[in-house]
Amino acid sequence: LAGLSDDAIQDGSVVITASAADYAGNVGQASLTFLLDRKGPVVLLDSPRAGSTLTTSIIALRVRVQDEISGVDASSVHVIHNGADVTGLLTATTTQAEVLLEGTISGQIGRNDIAISGKDKAGNETIFIATVRIRFSFADQTRARYQLQLGDRGGFVQTDIFGLPGRLSPVVKVKV
């Protein structure tokens, strides 16, 4: 194989056959079959889409790691969310060629970084990094209603104040 370029042999099943003959004309032959895999697995973030903006703090994840040549080393697949390994929170479905992870995790308002890593059985690794954003949403907020007395006029002002637990937003609706 000396002198062959890297592109001369395709990844996948490779058969090398050697032949030899002695001075008496006896011919011998031997073959060796092996699997050549020089590329890392394909890592896909199906949901949410990389770069998307969500309006809920619950992130529904669907991650796939695939390798058709040597297969995926399922024990090497990890999902990291904002620096914490959340792999154990996801349900795994594993075949020879694919690891599928699905489930939900809690995100935070603003930037959420998701890193997915996996190796194939040949030891090649792929790391995919995506960012999704969660923006302030009334669907995730608690709502408090207050009635304020209007001095001696006998009326009241009813307000709805929206905010996250422990934090009020600047949005105030007033009904008189």
C-alpha positions as CSV (number, residue, x, y, z in Angstrom):
1,L,0.0,0.0,0.0
2,A,3.0,2.2,0.0
3,G,2.8,5.1,-2.5
4,L,-1.1,5.1,-2.5
5,S,-2.7,8.5,-1.8
6,D,-5.3,8.8,1.0
7,D,-8.1,9.0,-1.7
8,A,-7.0,5.8,-3.5
9,I,-8.9,3.6,-1.1
10,Q,-12.5,4.4,-0.1
11,D,-13.8,4.0,3.4
12,G,-15.7,0.8,4.1
13,S,-14.8,-2.8,3.6
14,V,-11.4,-3.2,2.1
15,V,-9.9,-6.5,0.8
16,I,-6.2,-6.9,0.2
17,T,-5.0,-9.9,-1.6
18,A,-1.4,-11.0,-1.8
19,S,0.1,-13.6,-4.1
20,A,3.5,-15.2,-4.1
21,A,5.3,-17.8,-6.2
22,D,8.4,-19.8,-5.4
23,Y,11.1,-20.9,-8.0
24,A,9.4,-24.2,-8.5
25,G,6.2,-22.4,-9.7
26,N,4.1,-23.0,-6.6
27,V,1.7,-20.1,-6.1
28,G,0.1,-19.1,-2.8
29,Q,-2.5,-16.5,-2.1
30,A,-3.9,-14.9,1.0
31,S,-6.6,-12.3,1.5
32,L,-7.2,-9.9,4.4
33,T,-10.5,-8.1,4.8
34,F,-10.8,-5.1,7.1
35,L,-12.9,-2.0,7.7
36,L,-11.5,1.4,6.9
37,D,-13.2,4.3,8.7
38,R,-11.4,7.6,8.7
39,K,-14.4,10.0,9.2
40,G,-16.3,10.8,12.4
41,P,-19.9,10.1,12.8
42,V,-22.6,12.5,11.6
43,V,-24.1,14.4,14.5
44,L,-27.6,16.0,14.0
45,L,-29.7,18.2,16.2
46,D,-33.2,17.7,14.8
47,S,-34.9,19.7,17.4
48,P,-34.7,22.5,18.2
49,R,-33.0,23.9,15.1
50,A,-29.7,25.5,15.7
51,G,-30.0,29.3,15.9
52,S,-33.7,29.1,16.7
53,T,-35.5,31.3,19.2
54,L,-37.9,29.6,21.6
55,T,-40.7,31.1,23.6
56,T,-40.8,28.5,26.3
57,S,-38.1,27.4,28.9
58,I,-38.7,23.8,28.1
59,I,-36.4,22.6,25.3
60,A,-37.6,19.5,23.5
61,L,-34.4,17.8,22.2
62,R,-34.0,15.3,19.4
63,V,-30.4,14.3,18.7
64,R,-29.0,11.7,16.3
65,V,-25.5,10.4,16.0
66,Q,-25.0,8.1,12.9
67,D,-22.1,6.2,11.4
68,E,-22.8,3.7,8.6
69,I,-19.3,2.3,8.3
70,S,-18.1,1.2,11.8
71,G,-21.2,2.1,13.8
72,V,-21.6,4.4,16.7
73,D,-20.0,3.9,20.1
74,A,-23.1,4.5,22.2
75,S,-21.2,5.1,25.4
76,S,-19.3,8.0,23.8
77,V,-22.4,10.0,23.0
78,H,-22.9,13.1,25.2
79,V,-25.2,16.1,25.2
80,I,-24.0,19.1,27.1
81,H,-26.4,22.0,27.9
82,N,-24.7,25.2,29.2
83,G,-21.8,23.2,30.5
84,A,-23.8,20.5,32.2
85,D,-24.1,16.9,30.9
86,V,-27.8,16.2,30.3
87,T,-27.4,12.9,28.5
88,G,-28.9,10.9,31.4
89,L,-32.1,13.0,31.2
90,L,-32.7,11.8,27.6
91,T,-34.2,8.5,26.4
92,A,-31.8,6.6,24.1
93,T,-32.7,4.3,21.2
94,T,-29.6,2.6,19.9
95,T,-28.9,0.5,16.7
96,Q,-25.5,-0.5,15.2
97,A,-25.4,2.6,13.0
98,E,-27.3,5.2,15.1
99,V,-27.9,6.6,18.6
100,L,-31.1,8.6,19.0
101,L,-31.6,10.7,22.1
102,E,-34.9,12.4,22.9
103,G,-36.4,14.3,25.8
104,T,-36.9,17.6,27.4
105,I,-34.6,19.8,29.4
106,S,-35.1,23.2,31.2
107,G,-33.5,26.1,29.5
108,Q,-32.8,29.6,30.7
109,I,-33.9,33.0,29.3
110,G,-31.4,34.1,26.8
111,R,-28.6,32.1,25.2
112,N,-28.6,28.3,25.6
113,D,-25.5,26.4,24.2
114,I,-26.0,22.7,23.3
115,A,-22.9,20.6,22.4
116,I,-23.3,17.1,21.1
117,S,-20.3,14.7,20.8
118,G,-20.0,11.1,19.7
119,K,-17.4,8.6,18.5
120,D,-17.7,5.8,16.0
121,K,-16.3,2.4,16.8
122,A,-13.1,3.3,14.9
123,G,-12.5,6.1,17.4
124,N,-13.2,9.0,15.2
125,E,-15.0,11.8,17.0
126,T,-17.4,14.5,15.9
127,I,-18.5,17.5,18.1
128,F,-21.5,19.7,17.0
129,I,-22.2,22.9,18.9
130,A,-25.5,24.9,18.5
131,T,-27.0,27.9,20.2
132,V,-30.7,28.4,20.8
133,R,-32.3,31.4,22.5
134,I,-35.2,31.6,24.8
135,R,-37.0,34.9,24.9
136,F,-39.2,36.4,27.5
137,S,-42.7,34.8,27.0
138,F,-46.0,35.4,28.7
139,A,-46.7,31.7,28.5
140,D,-43.9,31.0,31.1
141,Q,-44.7,33.8,33.5
142,T,-46.7,34.0,36.6
143,R,-49.4,36.6,36.8
144,A,-50.3,38.7,39.9
145,R,-53.4,40.8,40.1
146,Y,-53.5,43.7,42.5
147,Q,-56.3,46.1,43.5
148,L,-55.2,49.6,44.6
149,Q,-57.5,51.9,46.5
150,L,-58.1,55.3,45.0
151,G,-58.1,57.4,48.2
152,D,-61.5,58.6,49.4
153,R,-63.2,58.3,45.9
154,G,-64.3,54.8,46.7
155,G,-63.1,53.3,43.4
156,F,-60.1,51.1,42.7
157,V,-57.6,50.5,40.0
158,Q,-57.0,46.9,38.9
159,T,-53.6,46.1,37.4
160,D,-52.1,43.0,36.0
161,I,-48.4,42.8,36.6
162,F,-46.5,40.1,34.6
163,G,-43.2,38.7,35.7
164,L,-41.1,35.7,36.3
165,P,-41.1,34.2,39.8
166,G,-39.2,36.6,41.9
167,R,-38.9,39.3,39.2
168,L,-41.3,41.8,37.8
169,S,-41.2,43.0,34.2
170,P,-41.7,46.6,33.1
171,V,-45.0,45.6,31.4
172,V,-48.0,46.8,33.4
173,K,-51.6,46.9,32.1
174,V,-54.0,49.2,34.0
175,K,-57.8,49.1,33.9
176,V,-59.7,52.0,35.5
